[in-house]
Amino acid sequence: MFKKQYCLVDNNTLASEALAAYFYAFSSEEQLSEALTHRPDGVGCFVLGSGSNVVFASDMDTLVLHNVIQGIDVVDQVDGSVWVKVAGGVLWHSLVLWSIKKGYSGLENLSLIPGTVGAAPIQNIGAYGVELCDVFESLDAIEIKTGRRISLNKGQCDFAYRHSVFKTPAYAGQWVVVSVTLKLCSLKEGVGVEFKTEYGEIEAELARRNIAQLTPELMSNVIVSIRQRKLPDPNVLPNVGSFFKNPIVSTRECRRIKNKFPDLVNYSLSEDKCKLAAGWMIDQLGWKGREDGGAKVHDQQALVLTNVGGGGKAVVDLSKKIQADVKDAFGVFLEPEPLIFI
Ligand SMILES: Cc1cc2nc3c(=O)[nH]c(=O)nc-3n(C[C@H](O)[C@H](O)[C@H](O)COP(=O)(O)OP(=O)(O)OC[C@H]3O[C@@H](n4cnc5c(N)ncnc54)[C@H](O)[C@@H]3O)c2cc1C
């Protein structure tokens, strides 16, 4: 049953009160197929998971299809590897907790990322030195226009930093990811796991807790506590996580900026590419903690913009001012990470 003029406030972590012309939550592929077949004439579709990477700055004149398909199945197990097929509507962090309980490793660094499993490949979610593509095997998706089903393997998804084929014009907004298959390590098989600890504050936190022998559960706990310290809980302060991607520039460009700003935080990606810390640049320009027209830059994390009453539109307006300032000072364009509807 399609809901009409549905308020999306509880379906996006920025708590935008935008209305969807039509809304439909599907809990099976059959229901999705029903919705696609019987959707109101001439209305476009938008696929929504938990709404943690979208900004609704205005109402949506589309049918919003909300993915709540559930299910986690072990589909294969060989030596120390285990293949797990997960339905698109499963919440990402509940999958992480499930995998840890089962004695599987691979997802611990991606603990506490909000959102659904179906959305995870769209921007190749990543955190603390690990990206979805490190454990990704394949996905199944349904084409909105035709109902056609496809499977894509890792190569076909064309993953990169916060990028996949689903961000390109040929695929964007045209497919519903109904399941994702991941390849994890089964610790029960006596496999030695190499944990990624070199990123961010992980090593300092391990030392602080005096942890000598790591397990996926301990690693996940460490990540959760670092994230809870650094990022505001969207249930308390509505936000979409990092609002901007860290820009990738040439090493030459990076040197140019460093000449002017010797403390510039940057990471070398290769001989000729560098990633710049967008949060550092925003902070340098005095934006951290600043409020403007019902939106605010978070007090502790300059990359996070919060809705303090002005809704999605206020957050987008604030983001534009920050973009202009950063461009002016550093000559760098900050690309937004979430999908924005104006
Ligand atoms: C506090 C906070 C912290 C965050 N931290 C991180 C982080 O560390 N790393 C990171 O990478 N991201 C992070 N994010 C962003 C976000 O959690 C991820 O991008 C997540 O994968 C979005 O999932 P979602 O279900 O909320 O997607 P939505 O916001 O609902 O949708 C995002 C995009 O995916 C599309 N989409 C959603 N589901 C499907 C589907 N089944 N099939 C096809 N397309 C689909 C939508 O159409 C839209 O284009 C954070 C967000 C918040 C609020």
The ligand as an ORCA input file, in Angstrom:
! r2SCAN-3c Opt
* xyz 0 1
  C      26.834      9.559     12.364
  C      27.190      9.033     10.995
  C      28.427      8.433     10.789
  C      28.771      7.933      9.534
  N      29.985      7.354      9.378
  C      30.336      6.842      8.176
  C      31.603      6.202      8.007
  O      32.394      6.091      8.934
  N      31.914      5.727      6.775
  C      31.046      5.812      5.723
  O      31.394      5.355      4.632
  N      29.826      6.392      5.866
  C      29.460      6.910      7.054
  N      28.240      7.510      7.196
  C      27.335      7.595      6.043
  C      26.288      6.453      5.975
  O      26.192      5.802      7.192
  C      26.604      5.441      4.893
  O      26.750      6.052      3.635
  C      25.506      4.351      4.782
  O      25.943      3.326      3.917
  C      24.171      4.900      4.291
  O      23.217      3.896      4.463
  P      21.679      4.229      4.446
  O      20.922      2.953      4.496
  O      21.353      5.215      5.504
  O      21.517      4.901      3.007
  P      20.580      6.104      2.596
  O      21.063      7.354      3.253
  O      19.161      5.747      2.804
  O      20.887      6.187      1.038
  C      22.170      6.596      0.601
  C      22.284      6.366     -0.907
  O      22.204      4.968     -1.175
  C      21.092      4.671     -2.011
  N      20.531      3.402     -1.513
  C      20.159      3.104     -0.250
  N      19.770      1.818     -0.185
  C      19.885      1.325     -1.441
  C      19.612      0.058     -2.025
  N      19.156     -0.991     -1.313
  N      19.829     -0.101     -3.362
  C      20.288      0.928     -4.126
  N      20.555      2.134     -3.630
  C      20.372      2.328     -2.296
  C      20.135      5.833     -1.848
  O      19.282      5.951     -2.981
  C      21.120      6.983     -1.707
  O      21.617      7.318     -2.974
  C      27.845      8.025      8.452
  C      26.597      8.620      8.660
  C      26.259      9.104      9.924
  C      24.914      9.716     10.146
*
